[in-house]
Amino acid sequence: MKRIVSLLLALCLALSLVGCALSSSDSAAEDEVEAVDEVETVDEVDAVDEVSESAGEDETADSANVNVMVLNGTTGFGMAKLITDAANGDAALSYTFSVETDASNITAALISGTCDIAALPTNAASTIYNKTEGGVQLLALNTLGVLYLVVNGEVMTIDSLSDLEGMTVYAPAQNPTYIFEALCEAAGVSVTVDNTYAQPADLRTALAAGEVDIAVLPEPMVTIACSANESLVVALDITEEWDAVYPAGSLVQGCVVARTEFIEENPEAIAAFLEEYEASIAYLSEDASAAAQLVEESGVFTSAAVAEKAIPNCNVCFIIGEEMKTAMSGYLEILFELFPDSIGGALPGDDFYYLG
């Protein structure tokens, strides 16, 4: 009997030991599963973080794309080389360029935020600044005076502004008219300015056809008109006349602006753009013939031959910093005194000028 009891006790003890072993094994297995889960969880988080970082980098790269709008004609000449470089993948930044024939399209795009940087007339830049309450800043001046008084040499001879006393002179609307009227006002000459041909191209056509005998025209329209009609001659360089009555160098007609928000968020991109833009403008004087080809190919102007002839008279420039501020503020003060609405009704504040 005692032997049977002993056997039963031994059997129970064995079963107990097996149960403990199984329990220990299950616990270890659970620990291993938990450890694996932890490793997989960490790896997954790291992977997600890497994907997120990568997506963030891609998103940053996308946001680095710079949308640039350029007004065709002289104001856009200096951008031609940069447009070409960007198309060939040789630019430092990723650009999307749009060449416009109507400055109002550029104004609307700057206000809506679909354009980051734009080349446009100087008075338009001031108007946008005032309309957006500081929403744009002036980066650089790109064109000085580009206006000329052209007459039919078979009909009249004009040697000075005083010869225009009492005459009617045709001029495109907006900036050319403001400039010419301000010049005549300062010179004490009374003239009537006719805006029948509001667009430079329309006035150029009328002048070349002999429908108009005296007009203020910008380059390259002057070159086109004179090539089409041998009777036409350049009587006065408006820039020279301006410098005789106003501070020299204060006639600035074209510029480049950027949205203030874009500047604040992309200071390195702005610095890179200005460096590339300066080189693009310099290319015009380094090789006018090759540059003229790029002007045509980029869509900035329709004829390389005309562009090449016009470039020496276009006064394309690259002026930044304090020199830019001095010239632009002086010009705007003149317009504001005579035609306040032409610059948006008020002089821009110091924050209008991007000084780097």
C-alpha positions, 0 to 999 in steps of 0.5 A: 500500500505504501508503495502505491502511495509513493508511486502516486506521489512521484507521478504527481511530482513529475506532472507538476514539473512538466507543467512548470516547464511548459509554462516556462516555455510558453512564457519564453515564447511570449517574450520572444514574440513581444521582442520581435513585435518591438523590433518590427515596430521600431523598424516600421517607425524608422521606415515610416520616418524615412519615407516621411523625411524622403517625402518631405525632401521631395516636397521641399524640392517641388516647392523650390520650383520658381515660377517666373513671368516675363513681359515680352520686349525689352523688359524681358531681354535680359532673361533670355539666357536664363530661360534657355539655361533652364530649358537645357537643365543648366540653371541652378534652380528649377524654373517655370517661365512664362512670357506675357504680352500683357502686364495685367496678366503678370499683375494678377498672377503676383497678387494671386500667388501663382507667380513668384518672380516677375519682370515688368514696368517699374510703375506697375511694380509700385502699383502692385506693392500698394495694392497688396500692402507690401506683397511684393519687393523690388529685387533689381532694376533691369532697364533704364530709359528705352524711349525715343522720339521718332519723326518723319524726317521729310515732314519735320525737323526736331532738334530739341524739346522746345521745338515741340511747343504746341504740337501733338505727339503720339505715345503709347499709354501708361509708362511712356506717356507718364515719362514724356509728360513729366519730361515736358513739364520739367522742360517747360514745354506745352504739348498734347499727348495722343494715346490713340495708339495705346499699344507700342506695336500699334503706334509703330505700325501707324508710324511706319505706314505714314499715318503718324509723323511724330511719336514716342516709341520704345525699343525695339519698336523704334528699330522695326519702324525705322527699318520699314520706313526710311523717312523715319529718324530718331530725333531725340533720345528721351533718356538724355533729355530726362537726365538734363532736367532730372537726376541723371540715372533716375529714368528706370523703366523695367524691373524685377520683383518677387512676392514678399512671402516667397522671398521670406521663405526662400532666401537662398533661392532668391540669392541664386536667382539674382546671381543667375539673372545678373549673368544672363543680363551680362550675356547681352553685352558679351555677345549681342548676336548670340543673345539675340538668337536666344531672345527669339528662341525663348519667345521674349521677342519675335525677331533675332535680327531686330533684337540684335540691332536694338540691344545697344539702345535698350539700356538693359542693366542690372542694378541692386541694393542701395543704388537700386533704391536711390534710382527707383525712389527718385523716379517714383517721387517724380511720377507721384508728384505729377501722376500719383495714380500711376504708381498706385496712389502712394510712394512705397515704403522702405520695405519695398526695396530688397537689399539682400 
